[in-house]
Amino acid sequence: MKKVLLVNSNTEKMPYPVPPIGLCLLAARLQDKYHVEIYDGVFDEGAGLAEKIGSFRPDYIGLSIRNIDDMDMSGPTTYLDLIEKSFVAAIKDASSAPLILGGSGFSMYAEYLMKRFGADYGVFGEAEETLPLLLDALDRGERPALPGLLTGSGGCLTRPGTYYDFSSAPSADIDLRVDFNPYRARGAYGVQTKRGCAHRCIYCTYTHIEGGRFRTRSAVSVADEIESACRRLGQVTFEFVDSTFNDPPGHAEAICAEIARRKLDVRLRTMGINPANVTRELFDLMLAAGFAQIDSTPDSASPAMLKSLCKNFTLGELERAAAIIREYDMPTMWFFIFGGPGEDERTIEETFGFIDSWVSPLDMVHMTMGLRVYPHTPLYDIALAEGAIQAGDDLVAPRFYVSPRLSKESLREIITAASMKRSNCIPIYESTPPPAMMREAMEMRQREKLDEPMFRTLLRIRRRMFREQGLVP
């Protein structure tokens, strides 16, 4: 049986480290025909990769590139130099096995990264169908030509005609494939219940990579995965990592009902609650299942900006969702993006009016300034038409869109001033807590036996700091 090494090159650990669920799902897809192992570079950042290659001696090496940069306009951190030095160079020094690139970051800049890293092959989008076919061809000594495949010899990318049938996807079984212990303190066990997205937010890359419709797993299969992991690991936090958790309507409800029916003693959280589909029935089921935290990502609370960003909900629906979140006292991290097409001081004030009226001061508001421009998105076309970018810009080095009605400097001043008036509003450039604050938060949680989400503990400390500086009552 030939051997495949899948390498996770993501080293970002803020706001919390993320296990390589995509590679684990891919390993599960390959395991019947290949001996598959994963090298997880999150914590040692490539230091042990050469040793792993030397001991495992893989026939094929797949390198996943998740992030290109951190999307922070005020001072972006880019990751490609680190990936090249600590992962690509280590692979080439230690092995002559074919190097195959993949991952969401790779898929956005596939041709560029193929050339830069000198890879043998690259897989656009989902690899569960393309990679097995590629490996089969290589096993037979053939030159593969497949949809979604790039070759180092200059083969052009053709988009896959179909997408992976995610309804039959096996469980990721993350803890059986990587060491989960380092993730226990601040991370979570990722569970993916669907792929694709039917929405059309102007800046988003999901539809380009995963397609424009939801492909869902059954509630039974999702609950089976969680129950199995619980038996192996005991009490851990599970995070649903879908683009939006409560889309399509009824899917999240079925999953929560199945988890509650089994009376699993679990702690759950999720990103991407869509305000359009928030109901009391959903929250009743979420509480019954074991939810302890959610993320809500409306991006704006200005009617004009919701239309500009092509969100699928109205301000009224957003206010209704916020009222239910407050009613159920669900700890929530809110995410807003300022500076999109048409944004001005008035629309910014409308969003802060919503925050002041509807968001609990115990909940965190994460504020991003400017929109990272990606190819193959409506925002790209807008930025090109307005002269914010030029035709031919590869956009690998991060470029950010800010409404012509504002400047980057004035936007930062507005957001900074707003954060100084609201202890729960955190600009992106302050989203990484200082080490001293993290230590104090950990000590506080242990001393006071706090079981709340970490962000609420950090906000306790921030409120105290504001009071000491006389910034808030």
N, C-alpha and C positions, 0 to 999 in steps of 0.2 A: 504494500500500500504506500503510495507516494505521500510526501509530507508537504503541508502548506502552513506557512507562518503568516499570520495576520498581525499587522503592527499598528497600534494606536499612537499617532503622533501628537494628539491633543495634550497639551501640558497646562492649560488654563485651570486654575483652581478657585477662581472667584466668579460669582459669589459663593459657589460651592463646587467641589469636584464632581464630574459627571462620568459614570462608568460607560465603557464603550458598547452600548446596547446594539448599535448597528453591526459591529464586528461579531458580537455574540450571536445575533440572528443569522448572519452569514455563515458562521462556523457551524451552526445547527443544520443549515442547508447543505453543507459540504460533507458533513461527518460520516455519512454512509459510504462514501467512496474514497475519502482521504483522511489521513491522520492530520488533524488540524489543531494547532495551538495558537494562542494569542499572546503577544507581548504588549503589555499595557504601560505606556510611557508617561502616564499622568504624573506620577510621583517621583520617579527617578530621572525623568526627562531624557531618556535615551542612554543613560550611563551603562545600563546592563544589556543593551541590545546586542553588541558584538558577542558577548559571552553566550547569550541565548541562541544566537545563530550558530555559534561554534558547537554547542552541545546538541542542538536539535537537528542541524544540517538539513534545512528544508530544500525541497525541489522547486518550490515557488514561494515568492514573498509578495504579499499584498500590503501596501502602505495606504492607510486611510488618512485623508486630510480633511479635517472637520471645519476649521476656522482659518481664514486668511488674516483677519485682524479683529480687534475688539469693538469696532464701530463707534469709537469715542472721538468725536470731532475735535474736542479740546486738546487732545494729545494722544493720537491713535498709537496703539501697540500693534506691531505686525509680527506675524509668526513664521513667515517663510524662511527667513535667515536661520532661525533656530531649527526648523524642520530639515533644512538642507544640511546644516552642520552636524546636528546630533542624530539624525535618523537616516537620511539618504546617504551621506558619506559613510556612516557606520555600516550600512547594508552593503554598499559597493566594496568596501574594504574587506568585509568578512565573507562575502559570498559572490558566486557568479550565477546564482539562480536568477531566472527572469524576474524583473521588478515590475509589479502591476500596481498602478495608482488608482485610487477611487475615493469616495467620500463626497459630502455635499460641497465642501470648499473646492475640491478638485473639479467637480462638475461645473462650477461657475467659470472656471478659467482653465479648461482642460487642455487646449492646445498650448497655451503658454507654459503650463506646468510640465507637460510632456517634454518640451524642449529644455526648460530650465533644469529639470532633474535628470534628464537623459534616461527616461524610463523606457522599458521595452513595450509595455502596453498600458492602456488606461481604460477604465470602465466608467461611462457616464451614467449618473443616476443610480438606480437600484442595481445591485450586483447579483442578486439571487438567481436570476436567469442567465445573464451574460457570462458571469465568471465560470460556472460549471461547464458551459459550452466551450469557453476559451481553453480551460484546462483539458477537456476531452480532446480538443484539436491538438494541443501541444503534446499530450500523451501519445497521439498517433503520428507525431512529427509533421503535422500539416500547418500551413500558413492560414490562420483564421481570418475570416472576413465576416463580421457580425454587426448587426445594428447596435449602436451604443458603444462600440469598441474603437479605440484609437491605437495606432501602432507607432513604435519609435521610428519606423522607416518612412513615416510621413503619411500614413493612411488617414483619410478624412473621417470626421465624425458624422455618422448618420444616426438620427434619433431613433430609439426603439419604437416600433409600431404599437406595442402593447406594454402593459405594466404587469408586474408580478402579482399573482393571485394571493394577496395578503391574508385572505380568509383562511387559507390552509397553512399559514406560516407556523413553524414549530416554536416552542417557547425559547426565549433567549437563554434561560438558565445561567444568568450572569455569574453567580457565585461558583458555579462549576467550571467556569472558563477563565476567570481572573480572580485574583485575591481581593475579596470584597472587604476585608477587615479595615483597610485604610479609609474606606468610604463611610464607615459606620458613624463616625463622630459628626460629620457635617453633610455628607452626601445622602443619596437615596437610591433605592433599587428601582431602576427604570423599567416601566412597562409601556409598550406601544400597542394601542388598540386599533389603530387605523393608519393609513397613509393617504397622501393626496389631500387636496383642499379645494372646495368648490367656491371659495370666496376669491375676490379680485382686488385685494389691497394693492395699491399702486407700487409699493416698494418691495413686495414680498417675492421670494424666489421659490416658494414651495411648488407652485404650479409648473414652473419650468422644469424642476427636477423630478417631482413625483406625480405630476398630472393634475388635472382640474376636476377630479371627482373623488369622493371619499371611498376607500376600499377598507372595509371593516372586518375585524375578527368577531367571533361570536362571544357573547357574555360568558358562556360556559368555559371556553378555552382561556379567556382572560382570568377568570376566577381559579381555574385549575393551576395556572402558572403561579398566581399569588399564593394559593394554598400550599403548593409544593415547596416554594421558596420559604414560606413560614415554617414548615416542618424542618427544613435544613438549618435555618438561621435564627429562629426564634423571633423576637420583637425587633423589627426594622421598619423604617419608613419607606413606603412605596410611592413613587411619583409617576403619574401618567404623563408621558412626554409628547402626546399628540399636538398637532398644530393648534387645534381647538378641541377641548375635551367634550363639550356638550353639543357637538355636531356629528352627524345629522341628528335631528330631534329623535329622542327615544333610545338611542344607542347607549349613552351614558347612564340613563335611567335603568336600562336592562342590566348593565354591568353592576351598578350599585345594588340593585335588588338581588342579584345572584350572590354577591359577596355577603350581603346582610343575611340572606337565607341560610348560608353556611355557617353563620355566627363566627366568622373569622375574627380573631383579636388582632386587628391590624391598624396601623396609622397611615393615612393616605394624604397625599397632596397632589395638586395638578397645576399645570400652566394652562393658559389660554381659555379661560371661561368666556364664552361669547355672550354678551349682554342680550342678544336677540332671543336667546332660548333659555333664559333664567326663569324658573318657576319655583313656587313653594314645594311642589311635588318633587322636583329635582333635588332641592336642598334637604327635604325630609329623607330622601333615599341616601344622599351623600352622608348625612349625619349618622344614619343607621349603618352605613357601610364602614364608617370609621374615619371620615375626613377631618383633618385637623388644620388645614391650610389650603388656600387657593391663590392663584395669580389671576388678575383681571387685566386685560390689555386693550382698553378702548382706544388708546393713542391720543384721543382728543375728546373734549366735551363741548366743542363749538359746533353748532349745526352746519355751518358753512364748511368747516374742516372735515367733519364726518363725511360730507358729500365729496369733498376734494380728494380725500384719501380712499374713497370708494368703500367705506365701511358698510356692512349690511344691516345696520341698526340705526335708529333715530335717537335723538337726545331723550325723548320720552321713554324709550325702551331702556336706555342706559340708566336713567333715574329710577325706573322701576327695579332694575337689577340691583342697583346700589341700595335701594330701600330693603330689598329682601336680604342682601348680605348683612346689613346692619341689624335687621330683625333677628336673624339667626346667629348673630355675633360670630360670624365666620372670619377668622384671621385672614387678612387679604393683603397681598402686595399688588399695588396698582402701578401700571406702566403707561406713561404718556410720552409722546414725541412732539416736540415743538419745532416749527420752522418749515412745515410742508408747504406745497403750493397754495398761495392765497393767505398764508398766515400773516397776521399783523398784531399789533398790541391789543386791539379789541378782541380778536378771537382767542388770544392768550388769556385775557382777563375772563372770558367766558369759561374757559377750562378751569381756571383757579376758582371761579365762583362755584362751579360744580364741586370741586374738591372741598372747599370750605363748607358747603351745605350738606354734602352727602357722604364724604369719606370719614371714617372714624379716625380721630387723632392717634389711636393706638395702632393704626395700620400705616404701612410704609407706602409712599408715593415715589416711584423712581422716574426721574425726568431726564430724557435724552434730548440733546440739542442737535438739530440737523438730521437729515436722512441719508444714510449711506447709499450711494447710487450703485446699483448692480446692472450688468447687462441683462437683456431679455425681460425687462420690466417696464411698465408704463412710465415709471418715474424717469427711466433712462431717456425715453422719448421727450418727456417734458423738459428735462435738464438740457438735452441737446437743442431743442427748439428755442430755449431761453438763453442759450450760450453759456450755460454753467459748465458744460463739458464740450469737447470737440469730437467730431467724427474721427474714429480711429483711436481714441483714448482706450487703452486696454482696461483701465480701472482696477488693475491689480493693486497698485498703490491707492489707498482709500481716498475717494473723492466724496464730498458731502454737499447735498443740496440744502440751501436756505432760501426761503421766500425772498424775492427781490424787494418786498416791502420792509424787510428787516436787513440787518447786516449780522455777520457772525458775532461781532463785538457787542452790538446792541442786544442781540438775543441772549448772549451770556450774561450781560448786566441784568436783564429782566429776570432770568431764571435764578441768578444768584440772589437778587433782592427778594424774590418770592421765597427762596429757601431760608433766608434769614428771618422771615416772619412766621415760618411754619416748621416746627421741629421735626415733623414727619415727612417733609418733602426733601428728597435727596437728589442733588444733581448727579449726573453720570460720573463726573470727575471726582465725586466723593463716595462712590458706591463701594469701594474697597475699604472696609474699616481699618483704621490704624491698628498695629499689633497690640498696643497698650489697651485699646478699647476692646479688642477681641479677648484679651486675657481677663479683663475686668468682667466682661460678659460671661465667660466660662466660670469664673469664680462665683459670680452672683447666682448663676443657674444652679451650681452645686450647693452653695450655702443656703439658698432659699428654696431649694428643691423645685425649681421652676420647670414646668413641662410645656411651656408656650413655645411657639416658633422662635428661632433665634432672632429674627428681625425685630420682634417685639421687645426682647431683652435689650438689644442694641438701641432701640428707640427710647427705652427707659433711661439709659445712660445719656443719650443725646438730649432728652428733655431736661435732665438735671443740669447738664452743661449749659443749656440755654438759660435756665433760671439763674445759674451762678453768674452768667454774663449779662443778666438783665434783658435778655432778648425777647422772652415771652413771659406772660404772667405765671 
